Amino acid sequence: MTADLLTPGLALPLISLPATDGGNVSLATLLGRSVVAVYPWTGRPGHPNPPGWDDIPGAHGSTPELEGFRDAVDGFARCETRVFGLSGQATDYQQELVERLGLNFQLLSDVGGHFAGALGLPSFTAGEENYLKRLTLVAADARIEKVFCPVSDAAAHAGEVLAYLTNYYSPSASSSASSTE
């Protein structure tokens, strides 16, 4: 499955997802801009990866990717953009990760695959389990605005997304555009 169906303007599904702060988030009800970093899976120190994980191109990298978003969250805030991470892992598993990495944004759990299924998010199988492929959605007023897929350098990806937002949607860019009209 590819991300070809995730076209700009597509509405996000009205599905409530458990968040690591203990609440629920429906991305379809959020006004303004959001970035959703979709990642396949994060490991835990001392626990094995899924079978065959090391042989899957692009499977590794979720931890450095999420750390990149953590480190750039102030830049996203300057662009008036919320940050979320999303995977098929359970919320309690994600909560451990938030604490261990000191993440300053919420991770959303799509453990049932309803959000992914409604959007047709691309996935792959490892060890008889299904995992989401790494991609990032930029949404404005609950509609897809841009899709980053594939993500070739997970560790540098947050900077790529932030550069996109800074160039096209930062408050200073908007006022510059307005002053030239």
C-alpha positions as CSV (number, residue, x, y, z in Angstrom):
1,M,0.0,0.0,0.0
2,T,1.3,3.5,-0.8
3,A,0.5,7.0,0.3
4,D,-0.8,8.0,-3.1
5,L,-4.4,8.2,-1.8
6,L,-3.4,10.8,0.8
7,T,-4.1,13.8,-1.4
8,P,-4.1,17.5,-0.3
9,G,-7.6,18.5,0.8
10,L,-8.6,15.0,2.0
11,A,-10.5,15.3,5.3
12,L,-9.1,13.5,8.3
13,P,-11.5,10.8,9.7
14,L,-13.6,11.6,12.7
15,I,-12.0,9.0,15.0
16,S,-11.0,9.6,18.6
17,L,-7.5,8.3,19.4
18,P,-6.2,7.7,22.9
19,A,-3.3,10.1,23.8
20,T,-0.4,9.7,26.1
21,D,-1.7,12.5,28.4
22,G,-4.7,10.2,29.3
23,G,-7.2,12.0,27.1
24,N,-8.4,11.4,23.6
25,V,-7.7,13.4,20.4
26,S,-9.8,13.6,17.2
27,L,-7.6,15.2,14.6
28,A,-10.7,15.8,12.5
29,T,-11.9,18.4,15.1
30,L,-8.7,20.4,15.5
31,L,-8.7,23.9,14.0
32,G,-5.4,25.3,12.9
33,R,-2.3,23.4,11.8
34,S,-1.1,20.0,13.0
35,V,1.8,17.8,12.1
36,V,1.3,14.0,12.6
37,A,4.5,12.0,12.5
38,V,3.3,8.4,11.7
39,Y,5.9,5.8,12.8
40,P,5.9,2.0,12.7
41,W,7.1,1.0,16.2
42,T,9.5,2.0,18.9
43,G,11.6,-0.5,20.8
44,R,12.5,-0.6,24.4
45,P,16.1,-1.1,25.7
46,G,16.6,-4.8,26.6
47,H,13.6,-6.0,24.6
48,P,13.9,-7.6,21.1
49,N,12.7,-6.1,17.9
50,P,10.0,-7.8,15.9
51,P,11.2,-10.8,13.9
52,G,12.9,-9.6,10.7
53,W,12.9,-6.0,11.8
54,D,16.6,-5.5,10.9
55,D,16.0,-6.6,7.3
56,I,13.2,-4.1,6.6
57,P,14.4,-0.9,4.9
58,G,13.2,2.1,6.8
59,A,12.0,0.2,9.8
60,H,14.6,1.6,12.2
61,G,14.6,5.2,13.1
62,S,11.5,6.0,15.1
63,T,13.3,7.0,18.3
64,P,15.7,9.5,16.6
65,E,12.7,10.8,14.5
66,L,10.6,11.5,17.6
67,E,13.6,13.0,19.4
68,G,14.0,15.3,16.4
69,F,10.4,16.5,16.7
70,R,10.9,16.9,20.5
71,D,14.0,19.1,19.9
72,A,12.2,21.2,17.2
73,V,8.8,21.6,19.0
74,D,9.5,25.3,19.8
75,G,10.0,26.0,16.1
76,F,6.7,24.3,15.3
77,A,5.1,26.4,17.9
78,R,6.5,29.6,16.2
79,C,4.7,28.3,13.1
80,E,1.5,27.9,15.1
81,T,1.6,24.1,14.5
82,R,0.9,21.3,17.0
83,V,2.9,18.1,16.9
84,F,1.7,14.6,17.4
85,G,3.2,11.2,16.9
86,L,1.0,8.3,15.9
87,S,1.6,4.5,15.8
88,G,-0.3,1.3,16.3
89,Q,1.3,0.7,19.7
90,A,-0.8,0.8,22.8
91,T,-1.0,4.0,24.9
92,D,0.7,2.5,27.9
93,Y,3.7,1.4,25.7
94,Q,3.8,4.9,24.2
95,Q,3.6,6.6,27.7
96,E,6.8,4.8,28.7
97,L,8.4,6.2,25.6
98,V,7.2,9.7,26.3
99,E,8.7,9.6,29.7
100,R,12.0,7.9,28.7
101,L,12.6,10.3,25.8
102,G,11.2,13.4,27.5
103,L,8.8,14.0,24.6
104,N,7.0,17.4,24.8
105,F,4.1,16.4,22.5
106,Q,1.4,13.7,22.6
107,L,1.6,10.3,21.0
108,L,-1.6,8.9,19.7
109,S,-2.5,5.2,19.6
110,D,-4.2,3.7,16.7
111,V,-4.0,0.2,18.2
112,G,-7.2,-0.9,16.4
113,G,-6.1,0.5,13.1
114,H,-9.3,2.4,12.5
115,F,-7.6,5.8,11.7
116,A,-5.0,4.1,9.5
117,G,-7.8,2.1,7.8
118,A,-10.0,5.1,7.2
119,L,-7.2,7.0,5.5
120,G,-5.6,4.0,3.8
121,L,-2.2,4.6,5.5
122,P,0.5,2.4,4.0
123,S,1.7,-0.5,6.2
124,F,4.0,-3.5,6.2
125,T,4.2,-6.8,8.0
126,A,6.9,-8.1,10.2
127,G,6.7,-11.2,12.4
128,E,3.0,-11.6,11.4
129,E,2.2,-8.2,12.9
130,N,1.1,-5.2,10.8
131,Y,3.0,-1.8,11.2
132,L,2.4,1.6,9.7
133,K,5.0,2.9,7.3
134,R,6.8,6.0,8.3
135,L,5.2,9.2,6.9
136,T,4.2,12.6,8.1
137,L,0.9,14.4,7.6
138,V,0.6,18.2,7.7
139,A,-3.0,19.1,8.3
140,A,-4.8,22.4,8.3
141,D,-8.2,22.6,9.8
142,A,-8.6,18.8,9.7
143,R,-7.6,18.4,6.1
144,I,-4.4,17.0,4.7
145,E,-2.2,19.8,3.4
146,K,1.0,17.9,2.7
147,V,2.3,14.4,3.0
148,F,6.0,13.5,3.5
149,C,6.4,10.0,2.2
150,P,8.8,8.3,2.1
151,V,10.8,9.6,5.0
152,S,14.4,8.9,3.9
153,D,16.3,10.2,6.9
154,A,14.3,9.7,10.1
155,A,16.7,11.6,12.3
156,A,16.7,14.7,10.2
157,H,13.0,14.5,9.2
158,A,11.6,17.0,11.8
159,G,14.0,19.6,10.4
160,E,12.6,18.9,6.9
161,V,9.0,19.4,8.0
162,L,9.9,22.5,10.0
163,A,11.7,24.0,7.0
164,Y,8.5,23.4,4.9
165,L,6.4,25.1,7.5
166,T,8.8,28.0,8.0
167,N,9.0,28.6,4.2
168,Y,5.3,28.5,3.5
169,Y,3.3,29.0,6.7
170,S,5.1,30.9,9.3
171,P,3.5,34.1,10.6
172,S,6.4,36.2,9.2
173,A,6.0,34.5,5.7
174,S,2.2,35.2,5.8
175,S,2.7,38.9,6.6
176,S,5.4,39.2,4.0
177,A,3.1,37.7,1.4
178,S,0.3,40.0,2.5
179,S,2.5,43.1,2.2
180,T,3.4,42.3,-1.4
181,E,-0.2,41.9,-2.6
